[in-house]
């Protein structure tokens, strides 16, 4: 099992209840996938969909939303709000993805980055297989090795992964995978990388802190069959 069980506790306690799309993800989807220009509704898969923050975006451009998360509490929140307007599956997306596709767009907002490398690789293989030729994976907030927190937390056997944070943004959320450019290029070697934005945010007040993350657009190669 790759899924960090802490996430069910977090959602069940009423935390991480974002219900509005993330601005960086909106920009990347609209600029690179262009679903509003499609002749037919775009089929969209979100892994780690949480309580459905990105569903309003998919509904705005008329897409068909499919969401996978391993938190029963999070998925129940979506069902209460959207009922049969979306398709949902409870699963560890590093072990299985119940939807076959093919999908035009795959969304991942800070979900794969909460896993060991083995789980990330397995999931990316499954996602690539479920993308239509030319379809795009849009991932935001892949944590960077330039984060202050990369040198904190407890080390694991995977040098890119930390755990055991007791304070700060990563407290209580299980595994954190931090990436550098070479690492991401290796992980996405089966895709064509179109965007790798490295974002640095430095807070001065109330507590000095340096955060860093990657935003990614990776397209399925046309000669890779579904």
Backbone as a chain_set.jsonl record, in Angstrom:
{"seq": "XXXXXXXXXXXXXXXXXXXXXXXXXXXXXXXXXXXXXXXXXXXXXXXXXXXXXXXXXXXXXXXXXXXXXXXXXXXXXXXXXXXXXXXXXXXXXXXXXXXXXXXXXXXXXXXXXXXXXXXXXXXXXXXXXXXXXXXXXXXXXXXXXXXXXXXXXXXXXXXXXXXXXXXXXXXXXXXXXXXXXXXXXXXXXXXXXXXXXXXXXXXXXXXXXXXXXXXXXXXXXXXXXX", "coords": {"N": [[0.845, -1.192, 0.0], [0.592, 2.193, -0.891], [-0.714, 4.513, -0.222], [-0.991, 7.163, 2.124], [-2.315, 6.788, 5.227], [-2.928, 8.901, 6.861], [-4.299, 10.858, 5.474], [-7.03, 10.224, 5.314], [-7.761, 10.627, 7.967], [-7.303, 13.369, 8.131], [-9.2, 14.482, 6.295], [-11.56, 13.494, 7.422], [-11.593, 14.884, 9.79], [-12.289, 17.353, 8.962], [-10.423, 19.047, 7.822], [-8.375, 20.528, 5.177], [-10.303, 21.335, 3.195], [-10.678, 22.549, 0.686], [-12.587, 23.995, -1.891], [-12.494, 25.242, -4.311], [-11.09, 25.81, -7.551], [-7.53, 25.546, -8.134], [-5.412, 28.229, -8.901], [-2.995, 28.098, -10.405], [-3.236, 25.61, -11.595], [-5.552, 25.959, -13.147], [-4.631, 27.837, -15.041], [-2.61, 26.378, -16.406], [-4.033, 24.167, -17.456], [-5.922, 25.423, -19.172], [-4.266, 26.771, -20.95], [-2.638, 24.816, -22.132], [-4.017, 22.39, -22.551], [-6.427, 23.228, -23.63], [-9.304, 22.721, -23.4], [-11.733, 24.007, -23.784], [-11.87, 24.501, -26.435], [-12.335, 22.174, -27.679], [-14.014, 19.831, -29.838], [-15.622, 17.948, -28.738], [-16.821, 16.945, -25.441], [-14.265, 17.129, -23.046], [-12.623, 14.391, -21.554], [-11.835, 13.973, -18.268], [-9.547, 13.083, -15.731], [-8.941, 13.153, -12.317], [-6.444, 12.591, -9.984], [-6.183, 11.9, -6.532], [-8.308, 13.572, -5.714], [-9.458, 14.743, -3.506], [-11.774, 16.796, -1.798], [-12.939, 17.785, -4.039], [-12.061, 20.233, -5.267], [-11.329, 21.006, -7.861], [-13.401, 20.414, -9.53], [-15.352, 22.438, -10.287], [-13.912, 23.821, -12.305], [-13.678, 21.878, -14.358], [-16.375, 21.46, -14.917], [-17.017, 23.988, -15.845], [-15.777, 24.146, -18.411], [-17.225, 22.199, -19.613], [-16.461, 19.519, -19.332], [-16.079, 15.933, -18.668], [-15.976, 14.653, -15.547], [-13.842, 12.539, -13.711], [-12.919, 11.153, -10.696], [-10.386, 10.046, -8.441], [-9.678, 8.908, -5.236], [-8.376, 7.861, -2.076], [-9.653, 8.344, 0.236], [-12.483, 7.871, 2.006], [-14.059, 9.723, 3.341], [-13.514, 12.17, 2.041], [-14.487, 11.641, -0.548], [-17.168, 11.259, -0.012], [-17.948, 13.831, 0.662], [-17.819, 15.032, -1.845], [-19.833, 13.62, -3.213], [-22.072, 14.485, -1.81], [-22.258, 17.099, -2.675], [-22.266, 17.034, -5.501], [-23.562, 14.786, -6.408], [-24.777, 12.731, -8.937], [-23.34, 13.972, -10.942], [-20.678, 13.574, -11.37], [-18.087, 11.073, -11.725], [-16.782, 8.766, -9.463], [-14.146, 7.039, -7.681], [-12.961, 4.976, -5.098], [-9.742, 4.444, -4.296], [-6.277, 3.516, -4.025], [-4.264, 5.384, -5.844], [-1.692, 4.814, -6.591], [-1.577, 2.147, -6.667], [-3.789, 1.131, -8.083], [-5.915, 2.244, -10.741], [-9.12, 2.674, -11.219], [-10.57, 3.575, -13.454], [-10.675, 3.242, -16.964], [-10.225, 4.976, -19.123], [-9.83, 6.184, -22.543], [-8.295, 9.252, -21.398], [-8.456, 12.761, -21.913], [-7.323, 14.743, -20.392], [-5.362, 14.684, -17.488], [-5.396, 15.452, -14.112], [-3.423, 16.536, -11.404], [-3.035, 17.712, -8.381], [-0.678, 18.271, -6.192], [-0.616, 15.562, -5.291], [0.579, 13.023, -6.213], [3.099, 13.632, -5.294], [3.141, 13.033, -2.64], [4.171, 10.485, -2.057], [6.218, 7.47, -2.025], [8.988, 6.946, -4.275], [8.707, 4.567, -5.78], [5.938, 4.138, -5.818], [5.116, 6.449, -7.15], [6.263, 6.087, -9.691], [4.92, 3.782, -10.545], [2.293, 4.729, -10.609], [2.485, 6.782, -12.543], [3.043, 5.258, -14.818], [0.576, 3.912, -15.096], [-1.076, 6.109, -15.501], [-0.073, 7.237, -17.858], [-0.73, 5.195, -19.624], [-3.453, 5.491, -19.67], [-3.996, 7.866, -20.865], [-5.24, 9.544, -23.729], [-3.755, 9.481, -27.028], [-1.639, 12.221, -27.384], [-2.883, 13.449, -25.264], [-2.853, 15.277, -22.087], [-1.023, 15.427, -19.039], [-1.408, 17.333, -16.194], [0.26, 18.659, -13.62], [0.545, 20.146, -10.441], [2.372, 21.803, -7.818], [4.427, 19.971, -7.087], [6.671, 19.182, -4.714], [9.734, 20.88, -4.126], [13.287, 20.23, -3.976], [14.469, 22.502, -3.174], [13.023, 23.507, -1.104], [12.978, 24.635, 2.288], [12.124, 22.668, 4.015], [13.044, 20.275, 2.982], [15.403, 19.504, 4.145], [14.582, 18.846, 6.614], [12.465, 16.923, 8.864], [12.023, 13.309, 9.016], [14.399, 11.113, 7.586], [14.024, 8.702, 4.919], [14.37, 5.438, 3.346], [14.452, 6.2, 0.762], [16.069, 8.752, -0.714], [14.902, 11.068, -1.628], [12.631, 11.387, -0.192], [10.84, 12.449, 2.68], [9.555, 12.221, 6.064], [7.381, 12.335, 8.992], [7.001, 14.974, 9.942], [6.383, 17.398, 12.406], [5.557, 19.967, 12.696], [4.645, 22.98, 10.906], [3.874, 23.289, 7.328], [3.82, 20.635, 6.473], [3.107, 19.001, 8.528], [1.8, 16.082, 9.887], [0.926, 14.88, 7.481], [1.975, 12.609, 6.371], [4.029, 11.009, 3.94], [6.475, 12.914, 2.114], [7.551, 13.719, -1.002], [10.318, 15.12, -2.495], [11.499, 16.94, -5.296], [14.027, 17.43, -7.815], [15.131, 18.962, -10.91], [16.362, 16.996, -12.547], [15.39, 14.662, -11.403], [12.608, 14.814, -11.948], [12.626, 14.817, -14.754], [13.513, 12.249, -15.183], [11.42, 10.726, -14.014], [9.309, 11.377, -15.693], [9.974, 10.346, -18.17], [8.653, 8.88, -20.127], [6.904, 10.577, -21.23], [6.333, 13.607, -23.153], [7.789, 16.382, -22.004], [6.393, 19.488, -21.583], [6.159, 21.729, -20.01], [7.969, 22.889, -17.253], [7.826, 24.463, -14.562], [9.543, 26.148, -12.065], [8.879, 27.196, -8.96], [9.506, 29.554, -6.487], [8.869, 30.57, -3.223], [9.228, 32.927, -0.754], [8.759, 33.557, 2.555], [8.77, 36.241, 4.82], [7.626, 37.375, 7.103], [5.247, 36.027, 9.337], [7.252, 34.212, 10.059], [10.395, 33.428, 8.844], [10.629, 31.599, 5.869], [11.322, 29.329, 3.269], [9.768, 28.162, 0.489], [9.32, 25.794, -2.141], [8.298, 24.632, -5.351], [7.289, 22.567, -8.132], [5.606, 22.997, -11.213], [3.986, 21.188, -13.736], [3.572, 20.221, -17.125], [2.917, 17.49, -19.025], [2.929, 15.697, -21.952], [1.293, 12.981, -23.563], [3.034, 10.882, -25.76], [2.529, 10.801, -29.248], [2.988, 8.408, -30.575], [2.664, 6.516, -28.668], [0.556, 4.012, -27.705], [-2.815, 3.665, -26.451]], "CA": [[0.0, 0.0, 0.0], [1.351, 3.431, -0.965], [-1.52, 5.598, 0.324], [-0.739, 7.534, 3.511], [-3.615, 6.772, 5.909], [-3.163, 10.181, 7.533], [-5.203, 11.723, 4.701], [-8.407, 9.963, 5.723], [-7.951, 11.318, 9.247], [-7.357, 14.811, 7.856], [-10.497, 14.826, 5.7], [-12.619, 13.175, 8.377], [-11.57, 15.923, 10.816], [-12.759, 18.605, 8.379], [-9.322, 19.862, 7.314], [-8.108, 20.474, 3.734], [-11.623, 21.321, 2.569], [-10.713, 23.501, -0.43], [-13.655, 23.668, -2.84], [-12.385, 26.1, -5.483], [-9.917, 25.392, -8.332], [-6.239, 26.182, -7.886], [-5.169, 29.158, -10.015], [-1.917, 27.62, -11.265], [-3.761, 24.498, -12.377], [-6.457, 26.536, -14.157], [-3.833, 28.454, -16.102], [-1.921, 25.359, -17.203], [-5.027, 23.388, -18.199], [-6.526, 26.211, -20.251], [-3.264, 27.168, -21.922], [-1.975, 23.7, -22.814], [-4.987, 21.374, -22.962], [-7.436, 23.952, -24.404], [-10.537, 21.915, -23.462], [-12.861, 24.832, -24.23], [-11.846, 24.533, -27.889], [-12.537, 20.814, -28.173], [-15.286, 19.586, -30.505], [-16.413, 17.078, -27.865], [-16.451, 17.143, -24.041], [-13.004, 16.522, -22.627], [-12.676, 13.429, -20.449], [-10.834, 14.413, -17.301], [-9.305, 12.271, -14.547], [-8.116, 13.765, -11.278], [-5.984, 11.674, -8.948], [-6.125, 12.645, -5.293], [-9.254, 14.669, -5.958], [-9.873, 15.361, -2.256], [-13.205, 17.112, -1.699], [-13.454, 18.238, -5.322], [-11.768, 21.641, -5.541], [-11.158, 21.315, -9.288], [-14.593, 20.06, -10.3], [-15.948, 23.608, -10.952], [-13.184, 24.106, -13.539], [-14.063, 20.889, -15.373], [-17.762, 21.746, -15.294], [-17.054, 25.249, -16.61], [-15.498, 23.915, -19.829], [-18.09, 21.143, -20.124], [-15.796, 18.229, -19.332], [-16.595, 14.807, -17.892], [-15.039, 14.51, -14.428], [-13.631, 11.266, -13.021], [-12.012, 11.409, -9.592], [-9.904, 8.914, -7.638], [-9.056, 9.233, -3.953], [-8.52, 6.727, -1.17], [-10.329, 8.807, 1.444], [-13.936, 7.751, 1.916], [-14.655, 10.963, 3.83], [-13.414, 13.175, 0.993], [-15.393, 11.296, -1.65], [-18.541, 11.48, 0.433], [-18.203, 15.263, 0.541], [-18.096, 15.307, -3.257], [-21.156, 13.056, -3.539], [-23.098, 15.347, -1.225], [-22.353, 18.344, -3.439], [-22.423, 16.865, -6.941], [-24.399, 13.61, -6.669], [-24.401, 11.928, -10.106], [-22.709, 14.792, -11.978], [-19.291, 13.148, -11.517], [-17.813, 9.66, -11.471], [-15.768, 8.674, -8.421], [-13.687, 5.712, -7.287], [-12.074, 4.938, -3.939], [-8.607, 3.581, -4.612], [-4.917, 4.026, -3.922], [-3.918, 5.582, -7.257], [-0.371, 4.246, -6.864], [-1.776, 0.698, -6.788], [-4.749, 0.878, -9.159], [-6.771, 3.335, -11.194], [-10.258, 1.895, -11.713], [-11.096, 4.06, -14.726], [-9.824, 2.784, -18.065], [-9.919, 6.011, -20.096], [-8.724, 7.145, -22.501], [-8.583, 10.588, -20.911], [-7.813, 13.874, -22.606], [-6.585, 15.519, -19.393], [-5.215, 14.143, -16.139], [-5.072, 16.512, -13.152], [-2.78, 16.088, -10.158], [-2.613, 18.858, -7.575], [0.036, 17.889, -4.97], [-1.032, 14.239, -4.829], [1.65, 12.049, -6.406], [4.28, 14.053, -4.553], [3.041, 12.513, -1.276], [4.397, 9.044, -2.128], [7.554, 6.977, -2.339], [9.295, 6.939, -5.707], [8.157, 3.366, -6.416], [4.521, 4.387, -6.052], [5.0, 7.491, -8.177], [6.571, 5.478, -10.992], [3.82, 2.874, -10.892], [1.132, 5.536, -10.959], [2.722, 7.459, -13.824], [2.874, 4.258, -15.878], [-0.856, 3.709, -15.282], [-1.662, 7.338, -16.047], [0.333, 7.351, -19.268], [-1.503, 4.21, -20.376], [-4.863, 5.908, -19.722], [-4.132, 9.093, -21.643], [-5.385, 9.454, -25.184], [-2.58, 10.024, -27.713], [-1.659, 13.679, -27.387], [-3.477, 13.952, -24.031], [-1.888, 15.914, -21.211], [-0.997, 15.378, -17.579], [-1.117, 18.641, -15.612], [0.547, 18.482, -12.202], [1.039, 21.338, -9.759], [2.848, 21.693, -6.439], [5.398, 18.915, -6.784], [7.57, 19.886, -3.815], [11.094, 20.997, -4.635], [14.405, 20.061, -3.052], [14.849, 23.836, -2.709], [12.263, 23.829, 0.108], [13.673, 24.488, 3.566], [11.698, 21.43, 4.675], [13.715, 19.104, 2.444], [16.459, 19.11, 5.084], [13.96, 18.563, 7.897], [11.716, 15.677, 8.866], [12.78, 12.066, 9.162], [14.779, 10.514, 6.299], [13.569, 7.352, 4.608], [15.339, 4.745, 2.49], [14.435, 6.96, -0.495], [16.685, 10.017, -0.315], [14.045, 12.174, -2.022], [11.397, 11.346, 0.602], [10.92, 12.709, 4.115], [8.313, 11.945, 6.785], [7.46, 12.617, 10.406], [6.98, 16.389, 10.291], [5.513, 17.682, 13.543], [5.137, 21.362, 12.625], [4.732, 23.545, 9.568], [2.902, 22.899, 6.301], [3.826, 19.204, 6.213], [2.819, 18.259, 9.751], [0.693, 15.141, 9.915], [0.407, 14.475, 6.171], [2.634, 11.404, 5.867], [5.242, 11.091, 3.128], [6.686, 14.065, 1.235], [8.581, 13.495, -2.013], [10.882, 16.369, -3.007], [12.086, 16.681, -6.614], [14.805, 18.403, -8.567], [14.827, 18.851, -12.338], [16.803, 15.702, -13.077], [14.472, 13.64, -10.901], [11.352, 14.901, -12.697], [12.871, 14.383, -16.13], [13.583, 10.787, -15.15], [10.096, 10.188, -13.737], [8.41, 11.635, -16.824], [10.712, 10.014, -19.397], [7.761, 8.314, -21.14], [6.094, 11.684, -21.734], [7.014, 14.792, -23.651], [7.63, 17.47, -21.037], [6.175, 20.773, -22.231], [6.313, 22.793, -19.012], [8.522, 22.615, -15.927], [7.98, 25.738, -13.862], [10.069, 26.036, -10.713], [8.358, 28.36, -8.244], [10.063, 29.762, -5.157], [8.131, 31.528, -2.408], [9.934, 33.187, 0.494], [8.014, 34.307, 3.557], [9.622, 36.972, 5.757], [6.861, 37.606, 8.327], [5.811, 36.109, 10.697], [8.398, 33.334, 10.254], [11.121, 33.229, 7.583], [10.497, 30.253, 5.328], [11.481, 29.215, 1.819], [9.034, 27.058, -0.115], [9.578, 25.623, -3.562], [7.539, 23.559, -5.978], [7.31, 22.452, -9.588], [4.377, 22.81, -11.972], [4.386, 20.346, -14.865], [2.677, 19.745, -18.175], [3.573, 16.384, -19.725], [2.01, 15.206, -22.973], [1.507, 11.606, -24.049], [3.599, 10.861, -27.096], [1.555, 10.352, -30.226], [3.237, 7.033, -30.996], [2.347, 5.602, -27.555], [-0.823, 3.588, -27.847], [-3.588, 3.511, -25.225]], "C": [[0.878, 1.239, 0.0], [0.613, 4.586, -0.281], [-1.186, 5.869, 1.784], [-2.071, 7.633, 4.243], [-3.928, 8.067, 6.641], [-4.196, 11.034, 6.797], [-6.672, 11.454, 5.023], [-8.708, 10.662, 7.043], [-8.094, 12.824, 9.037], [-8.721, 15.215, 7.302], [-11.645, 14.57, 6.675], [-12.719, 14.238, 9.464], [-12.012, 17.282, 10.279], [-11.666, 19.535, 7.916], [-9.151, 19.647, 5.811], [-9.421, 20.389, 2.942], [-11.743, 22.334, 1.426], [-11.742, 23.062, -1.467], [-13.605, 24.552, -4.08], [-11.097, 25.791, -6.21], [-8.662, 26.203, -7.997], [-5.809, 26.984, -9.112], [-4.072, 28.666, -10.951], [-2.403, 26.482, -12.156], [-4.702, 24.999, -13.476], [-5.655, 27.059, -15.334], [-3.182, 27.412, -17.002], [-2.897, 24.53, -18.036], [-5.549, 24.179, -19.39], [-5.509, 26.56, -21.333], [-2.744, 25.996, -22.748], [-2.928, 22.588, -23.256], [-6.086, 21.956, -23.836], [-8.763, 23.19, -24.506], [-11.746, 22.691, -23.951], [-12.926, 24.929, -25.744], [-12.099, 23.167, -28.514], [-13.916, 20.668, -28.811], [-16.182, 18.674, -29.682], [-15.972, 17.289, -26.418], [-15.157, 16.415, -23.69], [-13.243, 15.552, -21.474], [-11.507, 13.718, -19.522], [-10.765, 13.438, -16.129], [-8.487, 13.082, -13.567], [-7.741, 12.702, -10.259], [-5.773, 12.482, -7.668], [-7.056, 13.838, -5.333], [-9.738, 15.33, -4.682], [-11.369, 15.589, -2.21], [-13.724, 17.809, -2.955], [-13.191, 19.679, -5.689], [-11.728, 21.969, -7.03], [-12.357, 20.926, -10.152], [-15.236, 21.278, -10.957], [-15.239, 23.988, -12.249], [-13.624, 23.17, -14.65], [-15.5, 21.127, -15.829], [-17.853, 23.011, -16.133], [-16.773, 25.006, -18.091], [-16.253, 22.705, -20.387], [-17.466, 19.773, -20.167], [-16.507, 17.183, -18.501], [-15.574, 14.475, -16.802], [-15.054, 13.107, -13.853], [-12.601, 11.522, -11.931], [-11.661, 10.155, -8.822], [-9.273, 9.452, -6.361], [-9.261, 8.03, -3.037], [-9.139, 7.125, 0.17], [-11.84, 8.731, 1.247], [-14.619, 9.042, 2.348], [-14.628, 12.046, 2.759], [-14.403, 12.892, -0.136], [-16.851, 11.493, -1.254], [-18.9, 12.959, 0.364], [-18.533, 15.636, -0.901], [-19.493, 14.816, -3.622], [-22.279, 13.928, -2.987], [-23.316, 16.603, -2.06], [-22.76, 18.117, -4.885], [-23.275, 15.667, -7.341], [-23.923, 12.87, -7.918], [-23.783, 12.748, -11.235], [-21.269, 14.373, -12.264], [-19.184, 11.648, -11.276], [-16.62, 9.56, -10.522], [-15.385, 7.227, -8.145], [-12.763, 5.841, -6.083], [-10.958, 3.944, -4.228], [-7.31, 4.297, -4.293], [-4.389, 4.151, -5.347], [-2.479, 5.21, -7.588], [-0.426, 2.723, -6.986], [-2.709, 0.352, -7.944], [-5.497, 2.159, -9.501], [-7.963, 2.684, -11.874], [-10.821, 2.344, -13.055], [-10.133, 3.737, -15.861], [-9.412, 3.9, -19.019], [-10.395, 5.621, -21.481], [-9.184, 8.546, -22.084], [-7.82, 11.627, -21.72], [-6.91, 14.666, -21.67], [-6.533, 14.735, -18.087], [-4.707, 15.256, -15.235], [-4.477, 15.896, -11.893], [-2.297, 17.319, -9.411], [-2.036, 18.34, -6.255], [-0.425, 16.554, -4.411], [0.067, 13.192, -5.001], [2.866, 12.371, -5.545], [4.249, 13.631, -3.087], [3.254, 10.998, -1.232], [5.882, 8.728, -2.288], [7.737, 6.955, -3.857], [8.686, 5.737, -6.409], [6.678, 3.556, -6.737], [4.298, 5.419, -7.135], [5.233, 6.893, -9.559], [5.427, 4.572, -11.448], [2.598, 3.675, -11.343], [1.314, 6.234, -12.306], [2.608, 6.492, -15.002], [1.389, 4.027, -16.165], [-1.514, 4.937, -15.912], [-1.315, 7.505, -17.525], [-0.475, 6.399, -20.137], [-2.956, 4.643, -20.559], [-5.071, 7.23, -20.444], [-4.367, 8.771, -23.114], [-4.107, 9.965, -25.831], [-2.682, 11.542, -27.816], [-2.294, 14.285, -26.154], [-2.417, 14.471, -23.072], [-2.124, 15.587, -19.74], [-0.616, 16.77, -17.1], [-0.949, 18.454, -14.112], [1.077, 19.767, -11.595], [1.468, 20.986, -8.338], [3.553, 20.367, -6.151], [6.498, 19.588, -5.959], [9.021, 19.777, -4.279], [12.137, 20.73, -3.557], [14.932, 21.408, -2.567], [14.003, 24.318, -1.537], [13.169, 23.724, 1.336], [13.374, 23.129, 4.195], [12.365, 20.181, 4.123], [14.788, 18.595, 3.41], [15.912, 18.796, 6.47], [13.19, 17.239, 7.811], [12.624, 14.476, 9.001], [13.147, 11.515, 7.789], [14.156, 9.135, 6.14], [14.633, 6.674, 3.754], [15.436, 5.39, 1.113], [14.94, 8.367, -0.18], [15.872, 11.238, -0.718], [12.807, 12.304, -1.129], [11.691, 11.593, 2.078], [9.561, 12.384, 4.745], [8.455, 12.462, 8.214], [7.509, 14.082, 10.788], [5.975, 16.629, 11.42], [5.049, 19.131, 13.594], [5.278, 21.853, 11.194], [3.709, 22.97, 8.605], [2.781, 21.392, 6.13], [3.519, 18.365, 7.454], [1.61, 17.347, 9.567], [0.178, 14.658, 8.58], [1.162, 13.279, 5.576], [3.877, 11.7, 5.053], [5.265, 12.358, 2.279], [7.834, 13.728, 0.283], [9.022, 14.846, -2.566], [11.637, 16.071, -4.304], [13.017, 17.8, -7.044], [14.543, 18.159, -10.052], [15.199, 17.479, -12.897], [15.857, 14.583, -12.647], [13.178, 13.644, -11.703], [11.527, 14.452, -14.141], [12.952, 12.864, -16.212], [12.197, 10.182, -14.958], [9.166, 10.309, -14.931], [9.049, 11.285, -18.166], [9.819, 9.438, -20.489], [6.861, 9.379, -21.765], [6.974, 12.694, -22.463], [6.751, 15.928, -22.675], [7.516, 18.793, -21.78], [6.371, 21.951, -21.289], [6.956, 22.207, -17.765], [8.79, 23.969, -15.286], [8.468, 25.482, -12.446], [9.72, 27.317, -9.972], [8.971, 28.403, -6.843], [9.258, 30.854, -4.451], [8.843, 31.688, -1.074], [9.092, 34.07, 1.407], [8.996, 34.973, 4.521], [8.958, 37.152, 7.112], [5.617, 36.736, 8.279], [7.041, 35.233, 10.929], [9.104, 33.156, 8.909], [11.014, 31.777, 7.116], [10.624, 30.298, 3.814], [10.744, 27.961, 1.347], [9.379, 26.984, -1.593], [8.77, 24.476, -4.123], [7.662, 23.648, -7.495], [5.882, 22.344, -10.115], [4.748, 22.19, -13.315], [3.241, 20.169, -15.853], [3.449, 18.706, -18.974], [2.567, 15.766, -20.692], [2.344, 13.771, -23.365], [2.022, 11.659, -25.477], [2.63, 10.237, -28.071], [1.744, 8.905, -30.63], [3.058, 6.031, -29.868], [0.889, 5.267, -27.594], [-1.498, 3.449, -26.488], [-3.858, 2.027, -24.995]], "O": [[1.81, 1.337, 0.799], [1.246, 5.532, 0.188], [-1.103, 4.943, 2.592], [-2.885, 8.492, 3.906], [-5.079, 8.307, 7.004], [-4.889, 11.841, 7.416], [-7.48, 12.383, 5.003], [-9.788, 11.227, 7.217], [-8.91, 13.473, 9.691], [-9.33, 16.173, 7.778], [-12.595, 15.351, 6.739], [-13.8, 14.474, 10.003], [-12.102, 18.251, 11.033], [-11.935, 20.704, 7.64], [-9.706, 18.708, 5.241], [-9.612, 19.486, 2.128], [-12.811, 22.914, 1.228], [-11.767, 21.9, -1.873], [-14.58, 24.608, -4.83], [-10.085, 25.53, -5.56], [-8.732, 27.376, -7.631], [-5.839, 26.474, -10.233], [-4.199, 28.799, -12.168], [-2.03, 26.397, -13.326], [-4.651, 24.515, -14.606], [-5.963, 26.76, -16.488], [-3.2, 27.548, -18.225], [-2.617, 24.224, -19.195], [-5.612, 23.654, -20.502], [-5.861, 26.634, -22.51], [-2.441, 26.156, -23.93], [-2.658, 21.911, -24.249], [-6.626, 21.259, -24.695], [-9.291, 23.034, -25.607], [-12.688, 22.1, -24.479], [-13.929, 25.389, -26.289], [-12.078, 23.023, -29.737], [-14.875, 21.307, -28.376], [-17.391, 18.633, -29.911], [-14.861, 17.763, -26.182], [-14.986, 15.236, -24.0], [-13.977, 15.858, -20.534], [-10.347, 13.711, -19.934], [-11.793, 13.018, -15.598], [-7.453, 13.642, -13.933], [-8.603, 11.998, -9.734], [-5.255, 13.598, -7.704], [-6.663, 14.965, -5.031], [-10.373, 16.383, -4.749], [-12.151, 14.697, -2.539], [-14.824, 18.362, -2.946], [-14.015, 20.299, -6.36], [-12.056, 23.088, -7.424], [-12.326, 21.094, -11.371], [-15.644, 21.171, -12.114], [-15.888, 24.43, -13.196], [-13.912, 23.614, -15.761], [-15.799, 21.003, -17.017], [-18.682, 23.094, -17.039], [-17.444, 25.584, -18.947], [-15.964, 22.239, -21.49], [-17.89, 18.931, -20.959], [-17.416, 17.492, -17.731], [-14.45, 14.068, -17.096], [-16.109, 12.551, -13.547], [-11.524, 12.051, -12.209], [-12.516, 9.304, -8.574], [-8.43, 10.348, -6.407], [-10.214, 7.269, -3.209], [-9.148, 6.34, 1.118], [-12.402, 9.445, 0.417], [-15.648, 9.417, 1.785], [-15.611, 12.766, 2.583], [-15.076, 13.801, -0.62], [-17.676, 11.858, -2.091], [-20.037, 13.305, 0.042], [-19.417, 16.456, -1.151], [-20.251, 15.533, -4.275], [-23.318, 14.088, -3.627], [-24.434, 17.112, -2.14], [-23.515, 18.911, -5.446], [-23.668, 15.55, -8.502], [-22.777, 12.422, -7.96], [-23.708, 12.274, -12.368], [-20.698, 14.767, -13.281], [-20.08, 11.034, -10.696], [-15.583, 10.184, -10.744], [-16.18, 6.309, -8.345], [-11.89, 6.708, -6.05], [-11.204, 2.748, -4.384], [-7.248, 5.526, -4.29], [-4.097, 3.143, -5.991], [-2.081, 5.281, -8.751], [0.56, 2.088, -7.361], [-2.462, -0.595, -8.692], [-5.684, 3.037, -8.658], [-7.836, 2.189, -12.994], [-11.489, 1.56, -13.729], [-8.924, 3.933, -15.736], [-8.368, 3.802, -19.663], [-11.297, 4.79, -21.593], [-10.305, 8.963, -22.376], [-6.69, 11.398, -22.151], [-5.875, 15.191, -22.079], [-7.541, 14.19, -17.639], [-3.718, 15.922, -15.545], [-4.956, 14.881, -11.387], [-1.272, 17.903, -9.763], [-2.774, 18.014, -5.326], [-0.608, 16.415, -3.202], [0.448, 12.539, -4.029], [3.582, 11.465, -5.118], [5.222, 13.845, -2.364], [2.595, 10.303, -0.459], [6.688, 9.591, -2.635], [6.768, 6.947, -4.616], [8.192, 5.869, -7.529], [6.221, 3.174, -7.814], [3.388, 5.279, -7.952], [4.478, 7.168, -10.492], [5.025, 4.606, -12.611], [1.954, 3.336, -12.335], [0.389, 6.269, -13.117], [2.127, 6.872, -16.07], [0.981, 3.954, -17.325], [-2.401, 4.811, -16.756], [-2.165, 7.87, -18.337], [-0.861, 6.746, -21.253], [-3.617, 4.207, -21.5], [-6.208, 7.668, -20.615], [-3.77, 7.847, -23.668], [-3.427, 10.808, -25.245], [-3.689, 12.077, -28.28], [-2.262, 15.504, -25.986], [-1.235, 14.156, -23.209], [-3.259, 15.486, -19.273], [0.385, 17.329, -17.547], [-1.908, 18.127, -13.413], [1.96, 20.408, -12.165], [0.997, 20.017, -7.744], [3.317, 19.727, -5.125], [7.185, 20.477, -6.462], [9.468, 18.733, -4.756], [11.899, 20.972, -2.373], [15.751, 21.456, -1.649], [14.228, 25.413, -1.023], [14.02, 22.839, 1.416], [14.238, 22.516, 4.822], [12.266, 19.119, 4.737], [15.046, 17.394, 3.481], [16.674, 18.513, 7.394], [13.262, 16.531, 6.806], [13.844, 14.611, 9.09], [12.289, 11.454, 6.908], [13.804, 8.487, 7.125], [15.676, 7.264, 3.47], [16.396, 5.153, 0.379], [14.283, 9.1, 0.56], [16.116, 12.333, -0.212], [12.019, 13.235, -1.298], [12.633, 11.044, 2.649], [8.55, 12.284, 4.049], [9.51, 12.962, 8.601], [8.011, 14.415, 11.862], [4.854, 16.121, 11.383], [4.235, 19.489, 14.445], [5.945, 21.224, 10.372], [2.793, 22.254, 9.01], [1.739, 20.911, 5.686], [3.66, 17.142, 7.423], [0.54, 17.786, 9.145], [-0.906, 14.077, 8.523], [0.996, 12.974, 4.395], [4.687, 12.546, 5.432], [4.233, 12.819, 1.792], [8.957, 13.482, 0.721], [8.199, 15.625, -3.047], [12.337, 15.062, -4.397], [12.824, 18.962, -6.688], [13.806, 17.238, -10.406], [14.424, 16.878, -13.641], [15.559, 13.675, -13.423], [12.699, 12.582, -12.1], [10.657, 13.775, -14.687], [12.511, 12.264, -17.193], [11.832, 9.235, -15.654], [8.325, 9.439, -15.156], [8.696, 11.871, -19.19], [10.18, 9.495, -21.665], [6.138, 9.101, -22.722], [8.202, 12.635, -22.392], [5.616, 16.384, -22.538], [8.423, 19.18, -22.516], [6.713, 23.05, -21.726], [6.54, 21.156, -17.278], [9.864, 24.545, -15.458], [7.875, 24.692, -11.712], [10.207, 28.394, -10.314], [8.954, 27.412, -6.113], [9.004, 31.919, -5.013], [9.042, 30.714, -0.347], [8.758, 35.201, 1.055], [9.943, 34.337, 4.984], [9.621, 37.094, 8.148], [4.963, 36.705, 7.236], [7.795, 35.463, 11.874], [8.465, 32.77, 7.93], [11.278, 30.848, 7.879], [10.095, 31.198, 3.162], [11.063, 26.846, 1.758], [9.692, 27.997, -2.218], [8.573, 23.461, -3.455], [8.08, 24.664, -8.051], [5.047, 21.666, -9.516], [5.708, 22.615, -13.957], [2.088, 19.99, -15.462], [4.506, 19.0, -19.533], [1.479, 15.359, -20.286], [3.511, 13.396, -23.484], [1.497, 12.403, -26.306], [1.977, 9.245, -27.75], [0.778, 8.232, -30.992], [3.269, 4.834, -30.063], [0.051, 6.165, -27.521], [-0.842, 3.151, -25.49], [-4.5, 1.662, -24.01]]}, "num_chains": 1, "name": "protein.A"}
